[in-house]
Amino acid sequence: MTKITLGITATALLLQAGVFDAGTKSVALTVGTGSGFDSTYTIVGVSANYFAFNGLSVGVGYRGWFGGTPTMNEVDLPVTYYLPLSPTFRPYAGVFYRHTFISGHYDDYETVGARAGIAYAEGRACLSVGWAEEWYSRSNGDTIRRGYPEITAAISF
């Protein structure tokens, strides 16, 4: 139904703690593209995350799909863990739940997903590259899967 071709996220971390330390908070802006319903969309969003424990981030996010018909709005709840294998390189894995609101006569839908990748941290800066997969069930029982790349740049201050 829809496919995100590329998402780029710029994140500003707001506490003095290290990038992946417990208590660190972040606010992210997302820009990307996607297609669906025979339309191409510009995706713009914002999210907030909190490191509940060292390496474990929980959050909430919103993304709007603009420039096509129907309009779509997504709310998601991600949980991501960054493995502390190295001070500079941290593989990560996470899961998320997403609800998509669709305008017009279309039905809203929910997806569950997983993401994985690697993050590079240097001082207060972080760059991560990964892949996300989402699954949802249609009313006829068919399960749809879609995947897309994710790129995140973070600065802690």
SERO-4910 file (N, C-alpha, C, O; in steps of 0.05 Angstrom, whole numbers):
BEGIN
 pado doro    nc1    nc2    nc3   cac1   cac2   cac3    cc1    cc2    cc3    oc1    oc2    oc3
  Met    A     16    -24      0      0      0      0     17     25      0     15     42    -18
  Thr    A     35     28     19     53     51     20     81     40     23     86     19     35
  Lys    A    100     55     13    128     47     15    145     72     20    144     91      4
  Ile    A    160     72     41    178     94     47    204     88     33    216     67     37
  Thr    A    213    107     16    237    102      1    262    110     16    284     98     13
  Leu    A    260    131     32    283    140     48    273    159     70    258    177     64
  Gly    A    283    154     94    277    173    116    303    183    127    321    168    132
  Ile    A    304    209    130    328    221    142    319    236    168    300    252    167
  Thr    A    332    230    190    324    241    216    348    258    227    370    248    227
  Ala    A    342    282    236    361    298    250    353    300    279    330    307    285
  Thr    A    370    293    297    363    292    326    381    310    342    405    312    337
  Ala    A    369    324    362    384    340    381    379    328    409    356    329    418
  Leu    A    400    318    421    397    307    448    400    330    468    417    347    465
  Leu    A    384    329    489    381    353    506    394    352    534    393    373    547
  Leu    A    406    331    542    419    330    569    449    328    566    459    322    544
  Gln    A    463    332    588    492    331    588    503    302    587    526    297    581
  Ala    A    486    282    592    494    254    593    504    246    565    499    259    545
  Gly    A    518    223    564    528    212    539    504    205    521    481    204    530
  Val    A    510    201    496    489    197    476    470    174    483    446    176    479
  Phe    A    480    152    495    464    129    501    459    125    531    450    103    539
  Asp    A    465    144    548    463    141    577    435    145    587    419    160    576
  Ala    A    429    131    609    403    133    622    397    162    628    415    177    637
  Gly    A    372    171    624    365    199    629    367    217    606    357    239    606
  Thr    A    381    209    584    384    226    561    357    228    546    343    208    544
  Lys    A    350    252    537    326    256    522    333    266    494    355    278    490
  Ser    A    316    261    475    321    271    448    295    280    435    273    271    441
  Val    A    298    299    417    276    308    400    287    305    371    309    313    365
  Ala    A    270    293    354    279    288    326    260    300    306    236    300    310
  Leu    A    271    309    284    255    318    261    260    298    239    283    291    234
  Thr    A    239    290    225    242    270    203    233    282    177    213    295    176
  Val    A    248    276    156    241    284    129    246    260    111    268    248    112
  Gly    A    227    254     93    231    231     75    211    232     53    196    252     50
  Thr    A    210    211     37    190    208     16    177    181     18    188    162     29
  Gly    A    153    179      7    139    154      6    118    154    -16    113    175    -28
  Ser    A    107    131    -22     87    129    -43     65    111    -34     69     92    -19
  Gly    A     41    116    -44     18     99    -39     -7    112    -51     -7    136    -57
  Phe    A    -27     97    -55    -52    107    -67    -47    122    -93    -60    142    -99
  Asp    A    -28    113   -109    -20    125   -134    -10    154   -130    -13    170   -149
  Ser    A      1    160   -107     11    187   -101     39    185    -90     46    165    -78
  Thr    A     55    206    -93     81    208    -80     78    229    -59     67    251    -63
  Tyr    A     88    223    -35     85    240    -12    112    250     -2    133    238     -6
  Thr    A    111    273     11    133    283     27    125    277     56    103    283     65
  Ile    A    144    264     71    138    256     98    154    274    117    178    278    114
  Val    A    139    287    136    152    304    155    142    296    183    118    291    187
  Gly    A    160    294    202    152    285    228    169    295    251    190    308    246
  Val    A    160    289    275    175    297    299    172    274    319    151    261    320
  Ser    A    193    268    334    191    247    355    208    256    379    225    273    377
  Ala    A    201    243    401    216    248    426    223    221    438    207    202    438
  Asn    A    247    218    448    257    193    460    269    198    487    279    220    493
  Tyr    A    269    177    503    281    179    530    296    153    535    285    131    531
  Phe    A    321    155    544    337    131    551    330    124    580    341    136    599
  Ala    A    312    104    583    303     95    609    326     81    624    328     83    649
  Phe    A    343     67    610    367     54    620    389     59    601    384     67    578
  Asn    A    414     54    609    437     57    590    431     40    566    428     16    568
  Gly    A    431     52    542    427     38    517    398     33    509    394     25    486
  Leu    A    379     36    527    351     30    521    334     55    518    330     70    537
  Ser    A    325     60    494    309     84    487    280     77    483    273     57    470
  Val    A    261     93    494    233     90    490    223    117    480    234    138    487
  Gly    A    202    118    463    194    143    452    166    144    441    151    124    444
  Val    A    159    167    430    134    171    416    140    189    392    157    207    394
  Gly    A    126    185    370    131    200    346    106    205    330     86    191    332
  Tyr    A    107    226    313     86    233    294     99    238    267    120    250    265
  Arg    A     86    228    246     94    234    218     69    240    202     49    225    203
  Gly    A     71    261    186     49    268    167     58    263    139     81    269    131
  Trp    A     41    252    122     46    247     94     31    268     78      7    269     79
  Phe    A     46    286     65     35    309     51     40    308     21     60    297     12
  Gly    A     23    321      6     27    323    -23     12    303    -40     14    303    -64
  Gly    A     -4    286    -27    -19    266    -42    -47    263    -30    -53    276    -10
  Thr    A    -63    247    -42    -90    242    -33    -93    212    -29    -87    197    -48
  Pro    A   -103    203     -7   -111    217     17    -88    226     34    -65    217     29
  Thr    A    -92    243     53    -71    250     72    -69    229     93    -89    216    100
  Met    A    -45    225    104    -41    204    124    -25    217    147     -8    234    143
  Asn    A    -32    208    172    -18    217    196    -12    192    212    -29    174    216
  Glu    A     13    189    221     22    166    236     31    174    264     44    194    268
  Val    A     24    157    284     34    159    311     48    133    317     36    112    314
  Asp    A     73    135    327     87    110    333     99    110    361    106    131    372
  Leu    A    103     86    371    116     81    397    139     62    394    135     38    392
  Pro    A    164     73    393    188     56    389    202     49    415    202     65    434
  Val    A    215     26    415    233     18    436    258      8    422    257    -11    405
  Thr    A    282     19    428    307     12    415    329      7    435    331     22    454
  Tyr    A    344    -14    430    367    -20    448    393    -18    432    395    -30    411
  Tyr    A    412     -3    442    438      1    430    458    -16    446    463    -11    469
  Leu    A    469    -37    433    488    -55    446    514    -42    452    526    -30    434
  Pro    A    524    -43    477    549    -29    485    574    -46    479    589    -52    497
  Leu    A    577    -53    453    600    -70    445    626    -54    442    648    -65    444
  Ser    A    623    -28    437    646    -11    432    639     18    440    615     25    438
  Pro    A    658     34    448    651     62    454    642     78    429    626     97    432
  Thr    A    651     70    406    644     86    382    624     72    364    608     86    351
  Phe    A    623     46    361    604     32    344    585     16    361    593     -1    378
  Arg    A    559     21    357    538      7    373    517     -4    354    501     11    343
  Pro    A    516    -31    351    494    -42    337    468    -37    352    469    -35    377
  Tyr    A    446    -34    338    421    -30    352    399    -47    340    400    -55    317
  Ala    A    379    -53    357    355    -68    348    332    -56    364    334    -48    387
  Gly    A    309    -56    351    285    -45    364    260    -55    352    259    -68    331
  Val    A    238    -48    365    211    -55    356    194    -29    358    201    -11    372
  Phe    A    172    -29    343    154     -6    345    126    -14    338    121    -34    323
  Tyr    A    107      2    348     79      0    341     72     26    328     80     47    337
  Arg    A     56     25    306     48     49    292     19     48    285      9     28    276
  His    A      5     70    289    -23     73    280    -24     94    259    -13    116    262
  Thr    A    -37     88    236    -39    106    214    -68    115    210    -86     98    207
  Phe    A    -72    141    211    -98    153    206    -99    162    177    -81    176    168
  Ile    A   -120    154    163   -122    161    134   -148    177    130   -169    169    139
  Ser    A   -146    199    115   -169    216    109   -188    202     89   -180    183     76
  Gly    A   -211    213     87   -231    203     67   -244    177     76   -247    172    100
  His    A   -252    161     57   -266    136     63   -249    112     68   -259     89     68
  Tyr    A   -223    116     71   -204     94     76   -204     87    106   -209    104    123
  Asp    A   -199     61    112   -197     52    139   -169     58    150   -149     54    136
  Asp    A   -168     67    175   -142     70    189   -130     42    193   -145     22    191
  Tyr    A   -105     40    198    -93     14    203    -69     16    222    -59     38    227
  Glu    A    -62     -7    233    -40     -9    252    -18    -27    241    -24    -47    227
  Thr    A      7    -21    247     29    -38    239     46    -43    264     46    -28    283
  Val    A     61    -65    262     82    -70    282    108    -73    265    107    -80    242
  Gly    A    130    -66    277    155    -66    261    179    -72    278    178    -73    303
  Ala    A    201    -76    264    227    -80    276    248    -65    261    245    -60    236
  Arg    A    269    -56    274    290    -42    261    317    -52    272    319    -62    295
  Ala    A    337    -50    255    364    -58    264    384    -42    247    379    -33    225
  Gly    A    408    -38    259    429    -23    245    453    -19    262    457    -34    282
  Ile    A    469      0    255    493      7    271    495     37    275    489     52    256
  Ala    A    502     45    299    505     73    305    535     78    311    548     62    324
  Tyr    A    545    101    301    572    110    306    570    134    323    558    154    316
  Ala    A    583    134    347    583    156    365    611    167    370    629    151    374
  Glu    A    614    193    369    639    206    374    633    230    391    621    249    382
  Gly    A    641    230    416    635    252    434    605    254    438    592    235    447
  Arg    A    594    277    431    565    281    434    550    278    408    526    283    406
  Ala    A    564    268    387    551    264    361    546    235    355    561    217    365
  Cys    A    526    229    340    519    201    333    508    200    305    492    217    297
  Leu    A    516    180    289    505    175    263    497    146    262    514    129    268
  Ser    A    473    140    254    465    112    252    452    106    225    440    124    213
  Val    A    456     82    215    446     72    190    433     45    195    445     28    207
  Gly    A    409     42    185    396     16    190    373     11    171    369     25    151
  Trp    A    358    -10    177    336    -19    161    312    -24    180    315    -35    202
  Ala    A    288    -17    170    263    -22    185    244    -39    168    243    -36    144
  Glu    A    230    -57    182    209    -73    169    183    -69    184    183    -68    209
  Glu    A    161    -67    169    135    -64    181    116    -86    171    119    -94    148
  Trp    A     97    -94    188     77   -114    180     49   -104    188     46    -93    210
  Tyr    A     30   -109    171      2   -104    178    -16   -124    164     -9   -135    143
  Ser    A    -39   -128    176    -58   -148    164    -81   -133    151    -92   -114    163
  Arg    A    -88   -141    127   -112   -131    114   -137   -144    125   -135   -164    139
  Ser    A   -160   -132    119   -185   -143    129   -191   -171    118   -206   -186    130
  Asn    A   -179   -178     95   -183   -204     83   -164   -225     95   -164   -248     87
  Gly    A   -147   -217    114   -129   -236    127   -101   -236    116    -83   -248    128
  Asp    A    -96   -223     93    -69   -222     81    -51   -205     98    -60   -184    109
  Thr    A    -26   -213    101     -6   -197    115     12   -183     95     22   -196     77
  Ile    A     15   -157     99     32   -141     81     58   -134     96     57   -127    120
  Arg    A     80   -136     82    106   -128     94    119   -107     77    118   -109     52
  Arg    A    131    -87     89    147    -67     74    172    -60     90    172    -61    114
  Gly    A    193    -54     76    218    -47     88    229    -21     76    223    -14     54
  Tyr    A    246     -7     92    258     17     83    283     24     99    285     15    122
  Pro    A    301     40     87    326     48    101    320     70    120    301     86    116
  Glu    A    336     72    142    334     95    160    362    106    164    381     90    167
  Ile    A    364    132    164    390    145    169    385    166    191    366    183    188
  Thr    A    401    166    212    397    185    234    423    199    241    443    186    244
  Ala    A    422    225    244    445    241    253    436    254    280    415    266    281
  Ala    A    453    251    300    446    261    327    469    278    338    492    272    333
  Ile    A    461    299    352    481    316    366    471    319    395    448    327    400
  Ser    A    489    314    414    482    317    442    493    343    453    516    349    449
  Phe    A    476    357    468    486    382    481    470    387    506    475    407    519
***
